Amino acid sequence: MYRVGKIDREIYHCIAEDIVTDEVIITVVQIMHIRERHPNDYELFSTYFDEIIRDLDYIIEAKKPNTALILKEIKDVKEVFKNGFTFDYIKG
């Protein structure tokens, strides 16, 4: 398990009023899933995870319980990336 960063719960209040913690983590299983199903994405985006969860462009409540879809445009020196990321949260 690795620490990704912290969220501002006020921003995420629109999808869940009772998120228990502001701490965001990623597990080895989640990293393996990303690498298996989305080749190169982990290497491309993992350095941006903290920025993505703090300074997102859009947040949408996902169909999966306790999950949000986060959309963020990332402007790199060479490219512009527009991607969606899922974020599971714990409700109180």
ZINORPE-V875630 format. One record per residue. N is the residue number from 0. RES is the residue in one small letter. OMEGA is omega in degrees with one decimal (999 if undefined). Layout:
n:res:omega
N:RES:OMEGA
N:RES:OMEGA
//
This chain:
n:res:omega
0:m:-178.7
1:y:177.5
2:r:178.1
3:v:-178.0
4:g:179.7
5:k:176.8
6:i:168.9
7:d:-175.2
8:r:177.0
9:e:178.4
10:i:-176.2
11:y:179.9
12:h:-178.1
13:c:178.6
14:i:179.3
15:a:-177.9
16:e:-171.5
17:d:174.4
18:i:-171.7
19:v:-174.0
20:t:175.7
21:d:-178.2
22:e:177.7
23:v:179.6
24:i:171.5
25:i:-178.4
26:t:176.7
27:v:178.7
28:v:178.6
29:q:177.9
30:i:178.2
31:m:177.8
32:h:-179.9
33:i:-177.7
34:r:-179.2
35:e:-172.9
36:r:-178.0
37:h:-175.3
38:p:177.8
39:n:-177.4
40:d:-179.6
41:y:179.8
42:e:-179.7
43:l:-167.4
44:f:-174.5
45:s:178.3
46:t:-179.7
47:y:-173.5
48:f:-179.4
49:d:178.5
50:e:-178.3
51:i:-177.3
52:i:-179.4
53:r:-170.7
54:d:-176.6
55:l:176.8
56:d:-179.9
57:y:173.8
58:i:-177.0
59:i:175.3
60:e:-177.9
61:a:177.6
62:k:178.5
63:k:-179.2
64:p:176.8
65:n:-178.4
66:t:176.4
67:a:171.8
68:l:-178.1
69:i:178.1
70:l:-176.8
71:k:171.3
72:e:-179.7
73:i:179.4
74:k:179.0
75:d:178.9
76:v:-174.5
77:k:-172.5
78:e:171.5
79:v:180.0
80:f:172.8
81:k:-174.8
82:n:172.9
83:g:-179.9
84:f:175.2
85:t:-175.3
86:f:176.4
87:d:-179.4
88:y:-180.0
89:i:178.8
90:k:179.7
91:g:999
//
